[in-house]
Protein backbone atom coordinates (compact mmCIF):
# COMPACT_ATOMS: atom_id res chain seq x y z
CA UNK A 1 0.00 0.00 0.00
CA UNK A 2 1.34 3.44 -0.94
CA UNK A 3 -0.11 6.85 -0.15
CA UNK A 4 -0.06 10.00 -2.23
CA UNK A 5 -0.60 13.45 -0.76
CA UNK A 6 -2.93 15.63 -2.84
CA UNK A 7 -2.48 19.35 -2.10
CA UNK A 8 -5.10 21.85 -3.29
CA UNK A 9 -3.38 25.08 -4.39
CA UNK A 10 -6.17 26.28 -6.72
CA UNK A 11 -7.61 28.88 -4.33
CA UNK A 12 -11.05 27.21 -4.27
CA UNK A 13 -12.66 23.96 -3.14
CA UNK A 14 -12.11 20.88 -5.29
CA UNK A 15 -13.93 17.60 -5.06
CA UNK A 16 -12.04 14.33 -4.97
CA UNK A 17 -13.97 11.42 -6.46
CA UNK A 18 -13.01 7.77 -6.33
CA UNK A 19 -13.68 5.50 -9.29
CA UNK A 20 -13.51 1.85 -10.16
CA UNK A 21 -14.74 0.07 -13.31
CA UNK A 22 -16.21 3.29 -14.73
CA UNK A 23 -18.26 4.15 -11.64
CA UNK A 24 -17.34 7.13 -9.47
CA UNK A 25 -18.48 8.27 -6.07
CA UNK A 26 -17.80 11.42 -4.08
CA UNK A 27 -14.83 10.85 -1.82
CA UNK A 28 -14.21 14.24 -0.16
CA UNK A 29 -14.11 18.01 -0.60
CA UNK A 30 -10.58 19.38 -0.44
CA UNK A 31 -10.37 22.96 0.85
CA UNK A 32 -7.85 25.50 -0.54
CA UNK A 33 -4.28 25.16 0.80
CA UNK A 34 -5.17 21.86 2.49
CA UNK A 35 -4.15 18.31 1.65
CA UNK A 36 -5.43 14.78 1.94
CA UNK A 37 -3.73 11.45 1.44
CA UNK A 38 -5.12 8.73 -0.78
CA UNK A 39 -3.91 5.17 -0.45
CA UNK A 40 -3.51 2.71 -3.27
CA UNK A 41 -3.06 -1.02 -2.86
CA UNK A 42 -0.75 -2.00 -5.72
CA UNK A 43 -2.12 -5.56 -5.67
CA UNK A 44 -5.79 -4.57 -5.79
CA UNK A 45 -8.11 -3.60 -8.61
CA UNK A 46 -7.23 -0.60 -10.75
CA UNK A 47 -8.56 2.56 -9.09
CA UNK A 48 -9.04 6.11 -10.35
CA UNK A 49 -9.25 9.36 -8.46
CA UNK A 50 -10.85 12.33 -10.19
CA UNK A 51 -10.17 15.90 -9.15
CA UNK A 52 -13.21 18.02 -10.04
CA UNK A 53 -14.19 21.63 -9.51
CA UNK A 54 -17.09 22.07 -7.10
CA UNK A 55 -18.55 24.56 -9.62
CA UNK A 56 -20.68 23.20 -12.50
CA UNK A 57 -18.72 22.76 -15.72
CA UNK A 58 -15.40 22.86 -13.87
CA UNK A 59 -12.17 21.16 -14.82
CA UNK A 60 -11.46 17.45 -14.32
CA UNK A 61 -8.12 15.76 -13.70
CA UNK A 62 -7.55 12.01 -13.48
CA UNK A 63 -5.14 10.37 -11.06
CA UNK A 64 -5.13 6.63 -11.62
CA UNK A 65 -3.57 4.09 -9.29
CA UNK A 66 -0.45 3.81 -11.50
CA UNK A 67 0.04 7.59 -11.30
CA UNK A 68 -0.37 7.50 -7.49
CA UNK A 69 2.18 4.69 -7.29
CA UNK A 70 4.75 6.83 -9.14
CA UNK A 71 4.21 10.15 -7.30
CA UNK A 72 4.34 10.94 -3.59
CA UNK A 73 2.81 14.43 -3.82
CA UNK A 74 0.46 15.94 -6.39
CA UNK A 75 -0.02 19.70 -6.23
CA UNK A 76 -3.29 20.76 -7.86
CA UNK A 77 -2.71 24.25 -9.28
CA UNK A 78 -4.52 26.82 -11.42
CA UNK A 79 -2.57 28.69 -14.10
CA UNK A 80 -2.96 32.36 -15.04
CA UNK A 81 -5.82 31.47 -17.43
CA UNK A 82 -7.74 29.61 -14.70
CA UNK A 83 -6.90 26.17 -16.13
CA UNK A 84 -6.35 23.51 -13.46
CA UNK A 85 -3.35 21.19 -13.77
CA UNK A 86 -1.45 18.62 -11.71
CA UNK A 87 2.13 19.30 -10.63
CA UNK A 88 3.47 15.97 -9.29
CA UNK A 89 6.59 15.11 -7.29
CA UNK A 90 8.07 11.66 -8.11
CA UNK A 91 8.66 9.29 -5.20
CA UNK A 92 12.37 9.18 -6.06
CA UNK A 93 12.87 12.96 -5.59
CA UNK A 94 14.27 14.09 -2.25
CA UNK A 95 12.64 17.32 -1.07
CA UNK A 96 14.56 19.97 0.87
CA UNK A 97 13.69 22.98 3.01
CA UNK A 98 15.61 26.23 2.94
CA UNK A 99 15.61 29.04 5.46
CA UNK A 100 15.92 32.46 3.84
CA UNK A 101 17.14 35.36 6.01
CA UNK A 102 16.81 38.96 4.82
CA UNK A 103 19.95 40.92 5.73
CA UNK A 104 19.59 43.34 2.81
CA UNK A 105 18.26 46.39 4.67
CA UNK A 106 15.31 46.40 2.25
CA UNK A 107 11.95 44.67 2.09
CA UNK A 108 12.13 41.67 -0.24
CA UNK A 109 9.68 39.19 -1.73
CA UNK A 110 10.20 35.45 -2.18
CA UNK A 111 8.74 34.26 -5.47
CA UNK A 112 8.03 30.79 -6.86
CA UNK A 113 7.72 30.54 -10.65
CA UNK A 114 6.14 27.50 -12.26
CA UNK A 115 6.32 26.76 -15.98
CA UNK A 116 3.97 23.82 -16.34
CA UNK A 117 4.43 23.12 -20.02
CA UNK A 118 3.02 24.44 -23.27
CA UNK A 119 -0.64 23.95 -22.30
CA UNK A 120 -0.46 26.29 -19.30
CA UNK A 121 0.46 29.91 -18.75
CA UNK A 122 3.50 30.51 -16.52
CA UNK A 123 2.42 30.88 -12.89
CA UNK A 124 4.12 33.25 -10.43
CA UNK A 125 3.36 32.95 -6.72
CA UNK A 126 4.55 35.35 -4.05
CA UNK A 127 5.43 33.10 -1.11
CA UNK A 128 6.30 35.81 1.41
CA UNK A 129 7.41 39.39 1.94
CA UNK A 130 10.27 39.84 4.38
CA UNK A 131 11.29 43.00 6.17
CA UNK A 132 14.98 43.43 6.84
CA UNK A 133 16.01 40.99 9.58
CA UNK A 134 13.06 38.69 8.83
CA UNK A 135 13.27 35.09 7.72
CA UNK A 136 11.09 32.52 5.99
CA UNK A 137 11.31 28.75 5.57
CA UNK A 138 10.55 27.45 2.08
CA UNK A 139 9.31 23.89 2.55
CA UNK A 140 9.42 21.02 0.08
CA UNK A 141 11.66 22.47 -2.60
CA UNK A 142 12.27 19.83 -5.25
CA UNK A 143 15.85 20.15 -6.58
CA UNK A 144 15.05 17.78 -9.46
CA UNK A 145 12.09 19.86 -10.75
CA UNK A 146 13.48 22.24 -13.34
CA UNK A 147 10.00 23.68 -14.05
CA UNK A 148 9.89 25.30 -10.57
CA UNK A 149 12.24 28.20 -9.83
CA UNK A 150 12.59 30.46 -6.79
CA UNK A 151 13.63 34.12 -6.76
CA UNK A 152 14.05 37.12 -4.46
CA UNK A 153 13.20 40.68 -5.52
CA UNK A 154 13.18 44.07 -3.79
CA UNK A 155 9.71 45.39 -2.89
CA UNK A 156 9.47 48.96 -4.23
CA UNK A 157 7.81 51.83 -2.33
CA UNK A 158 4.61 51.38 -4.38
CA UNK A 159 4.51 47.66 -3.38
CA UNK A 160 5.56 46.54 -6.89
CA UNK A 161 8.54 44.21 -7.31
CA UNK A 162 11.83 45.22 -8.87
CA UNK A 163 12.62 43.82 -12.28
CA UNK A 164 16.02 42.64 -11.01
CA UNK A 165 15.58 39.22 -9.46
CA UNK A 166 18.09 36.80 -8.04
CA UNK A 167 17.44 33.09 -8.30
CA UNK A 168 17.61 30.94 -5.20
CA UNK A 169 19.60 27.97 -6.43
CA UNK A 170 17.63 24.75 -6.19
CA UNK A 171 19.68 22.24 -8.17
CA UNK A 172 20.47 18.76 -6.77
CA UNK A 173 24.01 19.92 -5.84
CA UNK A 174 22.59 22.78 -3.74
CA UNK A 175 20.77 20.51 -1.24
CA UNK A 176 23.42 21.00 1.43
CA UNK A 177 22.81 24.79 1.62
CA UNK A 178 19.79 24.73 3.92
CA UNK A 179 20.19 28.31 5.14
CA UNK A 180 20.63 31.26 2.80
CA UNK A 181 21.26 34.94 3.47
CA UNK A 182 20.00 37.75 1.23
CA UNK A 183 22.20 40.86 1.19
CA UNK A 184 22.28 44.07 -0.85
CA UNK A 185 25.67 44.98 -2.26
CA UNK A 186 26.64 47.21 -5.22
CA UNK A 187 22.96 48.08 -5.80
CA UNK A 188 22.12 44.43 -6.24
CA UNK A 189 20.55 41.63 -4.17
CA UNK A 190 22.79 38.65 -3.49
CA UNK A 191 21.91 35.23 -2.09
CA UNK A 192 24.70 33.37 -0.29
CA UNK A 193 24.95 30.35 2.01
C-alpha positions as CSV (number, residue, x, y, z in Angstrom):
1,X,0.0,0.0,0.0
2,X,1.3,3.4,-0.9
3,X,-0.1,6.8,-0.1
4,X,-0.1,10.0,-2.2
5,X,-0.6,13.4,-0.8
6,X,-2.9,15.6,-2.8
7,X,-2.5,19.4,-2.1
8,X,-5.1,21.9,-3.3
9,X,-3.4,25.1,-4.4
10,X,-6.2,26.3,-6.7
11,X,-7.6,28.9,-4.3
12,X,-11.1,27.2,-4.3
13,X,-12.7,24.0,-3.1
14,X,-12.1,20.9,-5.3
15,X,-13.9,17.6,-5.1
16,X,-12.0,14.3,-5.0
17,X,-14.0,11.4,-6.5
18,X,-13.0,7.8,-6.3
19,X,-13.7,5.5,-9.3
20,X,-13.5,1.9,-10.2
21,X,-14.7,0.1,-13.3
22,X,-16.2,3.3,-14.7
23,X,-18.3,4.2,-11.6
24,X,-17.3,7.1,-9.5
25,X,-18.5,8.3,-6.1
26,X,-17.8,11.4,-4.1
27,X,-14.8,10.8,-1.8
28,X,-14.2,14.2,-0.2
29,X,-14.1,18.0,-0.6
30,X,-10.6,19.4,-0.4
31,X,-10.4,23.0,0.9
32,X,-7.9,25.5,-0.5
33,X,-4.3,25.2,0.8
34,X,-5.2,21.9,2.5
35,X,-4.2,18.3,1.7
36,X,-5.4,14.8,1.9
37,X,-3.7,11.4,1.4
38,X,-5.1,8.7,-0.8
39,X,-3.9,5.2,-0.4
40,X,-3.5,2.7,-3.3
41,X,-3.1,-1.0,-2.9
42,X,-0.7,-2.0,-5.7
43,X,-2.1,-5.6,-5.7
44,X,-5.8,-4.6,-5.8
45,X,-8.1,-3.6,-8.6
46,X,-7.2,-0.6,-10.7
47,X,-8.6,2.6,-9.1
48,X,-9.0,6.1,-10.3
49,X,-9.2,9.4,-8.5
50,X,-10.8,12.3,-10.2
51,X,-10.2,15.9,-9.1
52,X,-13.2,18.0,-10.0
53,X,-14.2,21.6,-9.5
54,X,-17.1,22.1,-7.1
55,X,-18.5,24.6,-9.6
56,X,-20.7,23.2,-12.5
57,X,-18.7,22.8,-15.7
58,X,-15.4,22.9,-13.9
59,X,-12.2,21.2,-14.8
60,X,-11.5,17.5,-14.3
61,X,-8.1,15.8,-13.7
62,X,-7.6,12.0,-13.5
63,X,-5.1,10.4,-11.1
64,X,-5.1,6.6,-11.6
65,X,-3.6,4.1,-9.3
66,X,-0.5,3.8,-11.5
67,X,0.0,7.6,-11.3
68,X,-0.4,7.5,-7.5
69,X,2.2,4.7,-7.3
70,X,4.8,6.8,-9.1
71,X,4.2,10.2,-7.3
72,X,4.3,10.9,-3.6
73,X,2.8,14.4,-3.8
74,X,0.5,15.9,-6.4
75,X,0.0,19.7,-6.2
76,X,-3.3,20.8,-7.9
77,X,-2.7,24.2,-9.3
78,X,-4.5,26.8,-11.4
79,X,-2.6,28.7,-14.1
80,X,-3.0,32.4,-15.0
81,X,-5.8,31.5,-17.4
82,X,-7.7,29.6,-14.7
83,X,-6.9,26.2,-16.1
84,X,-6.3,23.5,-13.5
85,X,-3.3,21.2,-13.8
86,X,-1.5,18.6,-11.7
87,X,2.1,19.3,-10.6
88,X,3.5,16.0,-9.3
89,X,6.6,15.1,-7.3
90,X,8.1,11.7,-8.1
91,X,8.7,9.3,-5.2
92,X,12.4,9.2,-6.1
93,X,12.9,13.0,-5.6
94,X,14.3,14.1,-2.3
95,X,12.6,17.3,-1.1
96,X,14.6,20.0,0.9
97,X,13.7,23.0,3.0
98,X,15.6,26.2,2.9
99,X,15.6,29.0,5.5
100,X,15.9,32.5,3.8
101,X,17.1,35.4,6.0
102,X,16.8,39.0,4.8
103,X,20.0,40.9,5.7
104,X,19.6,43.3,2.8
105,X,18.3,46.4,4.7
106,X,15.3,46.4,2.2
107,X,11.9,44.7,2.1
108,X,12.1,41.7,-0.2
109,X,9.7,39.2,-1.7
110,X,10.2,35.4,-2.2
111,X,8.7,34.3,-5.5
112,X,8.0,30.8,-6.9
113,X,7.7,30.5,-10.6
114,X,6.1,27.5,-12.3
115,X,6.3,26.8,-16.0
116,X,4.0,23.8,-16.3
117,X,4.4,23.1,-20.0
118,X,3.0,24.4,-23.3
119,X,-0.6,23.9,-22.3
120,X,-0.5,26.3,-19.3
121,X,0.5,29.9,-18.7
122,X,3.5,30.5,-16.5
123,X,2.4,30.9,-12.9
124,X,4.1,33.2,-10.4
125,X,3.4,33.0,-6.7
126,X,4.6,35.3,-4.0
127,X,5.4,33.1,-1.1
128,X,6.3,35.8,1.4
129,X,7.4,39.4,1.9
130,X,10.3,39.8,4.4
131,X,11.3,43.0,6.2
132,X,15.0,43.4,6.8
133,X,16.0,41.0,9.6
134,X,13.1,38.7,8.8
135,X,13.3,35.1,7.7
136,X,11.1,32.5,6.0
137,X,11.3,28.8,5.6
138,X,10.5,27.5,2.1
139,X,9.3,23.9,2.5
140,X,9.4,21.0,0.1
141,X,11.7,22.5,-2.6
142,X,12.3,19.8,-5.3
143,X,15.8,20.1,-6.6
144,X,15.0,17.8,-9.5
145,X,12.1,19.9,-10.7
146,X,13.5,22.2,-13.3
147,X,10.0,23.7,-14.0
148,X,9.9,25.3,-10.6
149,X,12.2,28.2,-9.8
150,X,12.6,30.5,-6.8
151,X,13.6,34.1,-6.8
152,X,14.0,37.1,-4.5
153,X,13.2,40.7,-5.5
154,X,13.2,44.1,-3.8
155,X,9.7,45.4,-2.9
156,X,9.5,49.0,-4.2
157,X,7.8,51.8,-2.3
158,X,4.6,51.4,-4.4
159,X,4.5,47.7,-3.4
160,X,5.6,46.5,-6.9
161,X,8.5,44.2,-7.3
162,X,11.8,45.2,-8.9
163,X,12.6,43.8,-12.3
164,X,16.0,42.6,-11.0
165,X,15.6,39.2,-9.5
166,X,18.1,36.8,-8.0
167,X,17.4,33.1,-8.3
168,X,17.6,30.9,-5.2
169,X,19.6,28.0,-6.4
170,X,17.6,24.8,-6.2
171,X,19.7,22.2,-8.2
172,X,20.5,18.8,-6.8
173,X,24.0,19.9,-5.8
174,X,22.6,22.8,-3.7
175,X,20.8,20.5,-1.2
176,X,23.4,21.0,1.4
177,X,22.8,24.8,1.6
178,X,19.8,24.7,3.9
179,X,20.2,28.3,5.1
180,X,20.6,31.3,2.8
181,X,21.3,34.9,3.5
182,X,20.0,37.8,1.2
183,X,22.2,40.9,1.2
184,X,22.3,44.1,-0.8
185,X,25.7,45.0,-2.3
186,X,26.6,47.2,-5.2
187,X,23.0,48.1,-5.8
188,X,22.1,44.4,-6.2
189,X,20.6,41.6,-4.2
190,X,22.8,38.7,-3.5
191,X,21.9,35.2,-2.1
192,X,24.7,33.4,-0.3
193,X,25.0,30.3,2.0
